[in-house]
Amino acid sequence: MRALGFIIALPIALLIASTSQANELKPFTTDGCSLWIDGTPEQPNLWRHCCVAHDLDYWKGGSEAQRKQSDARIQACVKEAQGPGMANYIYKNVRWGGSPYWMNHYRWGYGWDYFDGRWPRGYKVPTADEQAQIDKAMPAARQVIADDLVKHPANAAADKGGAGSN
């Protein structure tokens, strides 16, 4: 009988503990244009910087309006780098694939646990504590972005030193 009480009480205790713990922000990461190319064959990182900036927004998360603004910024950035065709393609895909309700590594708010207590985090403006975590993590995030730009320069030719380069 005592074991039965323990079996019933344990899930309840775990549920209460999981809802009372603060959501901890994970360090910023980027993979460029998640599941897509970062540029053309001639310039393989041509619009990667647009995606990295977009990843920073998605890492932090926030309201639905903030996501729409972020997606509009990536569209404008890619349009400037490559043109409207690629910009519109990327925009449509981030609008569909970046929902905070998808359990993937590139969703809106991916820096936070998918569940915020018992429910998906979804569109949530960071609390004061969460904003403090974001502010504390920003220098390291900016360093990741700077390192990414060194590793993946936008003007790098696909064939360094070979045919087609000057």
C-alpha positions in Angstrom: 0.0 0.0 0.0 2.8 2.3 0.9 4.5 1.7 -2.5 1.2 2.5 -4.3 1.1 5.9 -2.5 4.7 6.5 -3.6 3.9 5.6 -7.2 1.0 8.1 -7.2 2.8 10.9 -5.3 6.1 10.8 -7.4 4.6 12.0 -10.7 2.7 14.7 -8.9 5.8 15.9 -7.1 7.8 15.9 -10.4 5.1 17.9 -12.1 5.1 20.5 -9.3 8.9 20.7 -9.3 9.0 21.1 -13.1 6.5 23.9 -13.0 8.3 25.8 -10.3 11.8 25.7 -11.8 12.9 28.8 -13.8 13.5 28.3 -17.5 17.3 28.5 -18.1 18.5 30.1 -21.3 20.9 27.9 -23.3 24.0 29.4 -24.9 23.4 30.9 -28.4 24.1 28.7 -31.3 23.7 29.2 -35.0 23.8 26.9 -38.0 23.3 29.6 -40.6 20.3 29.1 -42.7 18.9 26.0 -41.0 18.2 23.2 -43.4 18.9 25.5 -46.4 21.9 26.9 -48.3 23.7 30.0 -47.1 24.5 31.4 -50.5 25.1 30.6 -54.1 27.7 28.2 -55.5 29.9 31.1 -56.4 29.4 32.9 -53.0 28.4 30.1 -50.6 27.9 32.4 -47.6 26.3 35.3 -49.4 23.2 35.6 -47.2 24.4 33.6 -44.2 24.8 36.7 -42.1 21.1 37.3 -42.5 20.3 33.9 -41.1 22.7 34.3 -38.2 21.1 37.6 -37.2 17.7 35.8 -37.6 19.0 33.0 -35.4 19.8 35.5 -32.6 16.2 36.7 -32.7 14.8 33.1 -32.7 17.1 32.1 -29.8 15.7 34.8 -27.6 12.1 34.3 -28.7 9.3 36.7 -27.7 5.9 37.8 -28.9 4.3 36.8 -32.2 4.7 40.4 -33.4 8.5 40.2 -32.6 8.7 37.0 -34.7 6.9 38.6 -37.6 9.4 41.6 -37.4 12.3 39.2 -37.3 11.0 37.3 -40.3 10.5 40.5 -42.2 14.1 41.5 -41.4 15.5 38.3 -42.8 13.4 38.7 -46.0 14.8 42.3 -46.4 18.4 41.2 -45.7 18.3 38.3 -48.2 16.6 40.5 -50.8 19.4 43.0 -50.5 22.1 40.2 -50.7 20.5 38.1 -53.5 17.2 39.4 -54.7 13.4 38.9 -54.1 13.2 35.3 -55.3 15.4 33.8 -52.7 14.2 36.3 -50.1 10.6 35.3 -50.6 11.4 31.6 -50.5 13.3 31.9 -47.2 10.6 34.1 -45.8 7.8 31.6 -46.6 9.8 28.8 -45.1 10.7 30.5 -41.8 7.1 31.6 -41.4 6.0 28.0 -41.7 8.9 26.1 -40.2 9.9 28.4 -37.3 6.7 28.2 -35.3 7.4 28.0 -31.5 5.1 25.0 -31.4 7.3 22.8 -33.5 9.7 20.7 -31.4 12.8 21.5 -33.5 16.2 23.1 -32.9 15.4 26.2 -35.0 12.0 27.1 -33.6 11.1 30.6 -32.3 12.5 30.7 -28.7 14.9 27.8 -29.2 17.2 29.1 -26.5 14.6 28.2 -24.0 13.2 24.7 -23.1 10.3 23.8 -25.3 8.1 23.4 -22.3 7.7 26.3 -19.9 6.3 24.4 -17.0 3.6 22.1 -18.3 2.9 24.0 -21.6 4.9 24.8 -24.7 6.6 28.2 -24.3 5.1 29.4 -27.5 5.0 33.2 -28.0 6.2 34.6 -24.7 7.8 37.9 -24.0 10.7 37.2 -21.6 10.1 37.9 -18.0 12.4 40.3 -16.1 14.5 37.3 -15.0 14.6 35.8 -18.5 15.6 39.2 -19.9 18.4 39.4 -17.4 19.6 35.9 -18.7 19.5 37.2 -22.3 21.4 40.3 -21.4 24.1 38.3 -19.5 24.4 35.9 -22.5 24.6 38.6 -25.2 28.4 39.1 -25.1 29.0 35.4 -25.7 26.3 35.4 -28.4 28.0 38.4 -30.2 31.3 36.4 -30.0 29.6 33.4 -31.7 28.4 35.7 -34.4 31.8 37.3 -34.9 33.5 33.9 -35.0 30.9 32.6 -37.5 31.6 35.6 -39.8 35.3 34.7 -39.7 34.6 31.1 -40.5 32.1 31.9 -43.1 32.9 35.2 -44.8 30.2 36.5 -47.1 32.5 37.4 -49.9 34.5 34.1 -49.9 34.6 32.4 -53.3 33.7 28.7 -53.4 36.9 27.9 -55.2 39.5 29.8 -53.2 42.5 30.5 -55.4 41.2 28.4 -58.3 39.5 29.3 -61.6 37.2 32.3 -61.4 39.0 34.0 -58.6 41.3 37.1 -59.1 
